[in-house]
Amino acid sequence: MPIPSALITLLLGMALVLAGLWVGYNVSMLPVDASSNAPVYDALFHVLFSIGTILFLGIVGLLIFSLVRFRRREGDRSDGAAIEGNLPLEIVWTAIPAVVVLFVGIYSYDIYERMGGMTSLNDHSAMHAIQPAAAHHHHGGEHRSSPAILASTSTPSASTGEDQPSERVWAGIGVASSAEETFVVDVTAMQFAFIFNYPEAKIISGELHIPVDRPISLHMEARDVIHAFWVPQFRLKQDVIPGQPTLLSFTATRPGTYPIVCAELCGPYHGGMRSNVVVHEPADFDAWLSKNTPPAPATVASSGSTPTA
């Protein structure tokens, strides 16, 4: 008794799905995960990799089967069957991609929103709450606005009732935390380097040094053209746009040294615009801060005193 073709199709479909799921969740194509954002992103990647594997194996398998099963036999000079269409088949191969695309779109939107990427550009309260006291920093006695601050917005004054300017930050990406926990670093992108400024420690560095398991807030600005700050191990990338300061928040979870890559074509030496982020254990980070913090300027003697021999 021949096996019904519908049963064969069902069994092949189940085997195809199981193979795709196995490949998607057991074949690793991503670098090591080193931030709290990575598991969220990796979950989406596993789903997309599984769907892509199922579609690839299914389409290639069907193509190879058709090439073998319906090949022209030796000595056959007749025309092929005149098939004008198959409505059920056309519905199936239209409906399946439509469902897949809709599912991927909704799931991707949810992941991006959970990673902080959908914060409205007109509502910065969530991002502004990260560092309300870090809006301005003093560097060498000069008052400078933080790169995370955008042009002022209008808020009503309690005394006059008139609109008064209040500063705000552009929307960013990443899971933010409270001001008491967050360690702030100002990042300046220029052709062709990233410069990292630690406002509290008065340190300027060509590498990003951060402690493990502590929320980090990067306030980023570009001096010339569009750049992009990308750390593959953190699964985070943020564009750095001239005139539009942006924010990147994350928590590193694995000590080590990871590459920082500019992922936006920014000029002839774009490929060389790289740096490193060094994730320290807390004690090692404190030691790095102490070693690189410049000494406090010596106190100037009063005009009435005289130097002693």
C-alpha positions, 0 to 999 in steps of 0.5 A: 500500500503506497504511503499517501503523499500528504503524509509524506509532505507532513513528515518532511515538513516536521523534519524540516522544522526540527532541523531548522530549530536545531541549527538555529539554537545549536550553531553559534555564529555570534561573538561572545555575549558581554552585556546585559543587552546581548541575551535579548538580541540573541533570542531574536537572532536564534529565531531568525536563524531558525526561520532562515534555515527552514526556508533555505533547506526547504527551497533548496531541497524542493529545487533539487528534488524538482531538478531530479524528478522532473528532468527531461528523459533521454529521447523525450522531445515532447513539450511539458504539461501546459499548467496555467496555475494552481490557486491553493499552491499560490495561496500557500506560498503567499500566506506563509511568507506573509505570516513569517514577515509579520511575525518577524516584524512584530517580534523585532519591534518588541525586542528593539523597544525592550532595548530602549530604541523606541523612545520618542524623540519628542519625549525625553523624560525616560532618558533625561531621568538617567542623569539629571545632575550631569547636564553640565560638566566643568573641564579645566575651569571651563563650563561645557555642556554635556554631549547628551544635551540637546537644544532647550525645550520650553517648560512653564515657569512656576513664578512667571507662567512663561515658557522657560528653556529646559535641557533634554537629551536625544533618545538613545538605545540600551537599558538605562538605570538610575543616576546614583548607579550610572557611570557617565562617559562623554564620547566624541567621534571624529575622523577618524577616532573615538575620544572618551572623556570621564567628567568626574575623574578628569580623564581623557582616553583613546580607549573606553575603560568601564567596570563590570556589572555597573550601568554605563551611560555614553553621551555621544556627539560627532564633530564632523560627519556621521559615525556609528559606535558599535561593539559586537560583543555588546550587541549594541550600535548607536549612530553618532550624528553631528548636531544631534547628541545621542545616548547609549546605555548598557551594562557590561557583564564579562571582563575583557577587551572588546573591539569598538568599530565605526559602522558608518562610512565616514571617510577614506580611513573609515576602516581604521576608525577602531578602538577598544572597550576594556571591561575591568573588575571593580577593583581593577577599574578603581586602580585604573582610575587612580593611576590615570586621574591627573593630580589636583593643582597645587594651592596657590599661596596668598599674596601676603605670604613669602616663600620659605627657604 
